Amino acid sequence: MVRPHLPLNALRAFEASARHLSFTRAAIELCVTQAAVSHQVKGLEGRLGVQLFRRLPRGLALTDEGLALLPALADSFDRIAALVEGIGGGMAVQVLSVATVGTFATGWLLPRLPAFRAAHPRIDLRLFTNNNRVDIAGEGIDVAIRFGDGAWHGTESLALLETPLTPLCTPALARTLLEPRDLLAATLLRSYRADEWPRWFAAAAVAAPPLHGPVFDSSVTMAEAAMQGAGVALAPPAMLVRQIEQGALVRPFPQEVTTGRYWLTWLKSRTPNPAMLAFRDWLITEAA
């Protein structure tokens, strides 16, 4: 495969300028003149045929094209730096960028990360949380853990965990809920998936009421609202074990409903590297 010539100096000048939003500060970091940085960036813009910065009276602002280019460059330079440092120390290091739903990160992954680091000390894990929306290619992500049905365009998906949902609330509120029908008078905290509460009520053989409660894009935030007495959350108890064990949340009813799974995903166009494979195999073992 013949690779195109990459203007590495220009790309480095752009990346530093984009981090600082200043040609002057980028020049100081790179130990060159401000004019040299500006010249390199202008040459890169000419080669790409787009503007990467908007020149402002007091500094710079990234264009949409610049915003798209920066994450991939920053990640690539970080990987090169880590590899060079590892080789120099006699220990090659692989950077692994993992994006994950915040609920999975706090409720399942973080307590297990020390074990992963102990098993794979040469993998430099970078963790990014999101609300289930991630651009793997655009954000320079190796693998993403998402919740849903496993069907995301352009990605391979590996099922990890099924985590049913059930009502969760404070002990004080739970004492007022003697049967599922009592939820009709409660404030129901919701996710952006509109079908979850109706499906739970169907499982409990109760006609679902009109839903008017607050909507959250994260089960972590929803659970926090429930712990503060804002209402009843429909959330996965498997991801909130600590809060339940501490008594901050209780489940007033046994009925559960499954609306999806957590999946490990990566680009179909990308061949998994050793770090990705190690992380995948570790997740499979832990999830089992």
Secondary structure, 3 states (H helix, E strand, C coil): CCCCCCCHHHHHHHHHHHHHCCHHHHHHHHCCCHHHHHHHHHHHHHHHCCCCEEEECCEEEECHHHHHHHHHHHHHHHHHHHHHHHHHCCCCCEEEEEEEEHHHHHHHHHHHHHHHHHHCCCEEEEEEEECCCCCCCCCCCCEEEEEECCCCCCEEEEEEEECCEEEEECHHHHCCCCCHHHHHHCCEEEECCCCHHHHHHHHCCCCCCCCCCCEECCHHHHHHHHHCCCCEEEECHHHCHHHHHCCCCECCCCCCECCCEEEEEEECCCCCCHHHHHHHHHHHHHHC
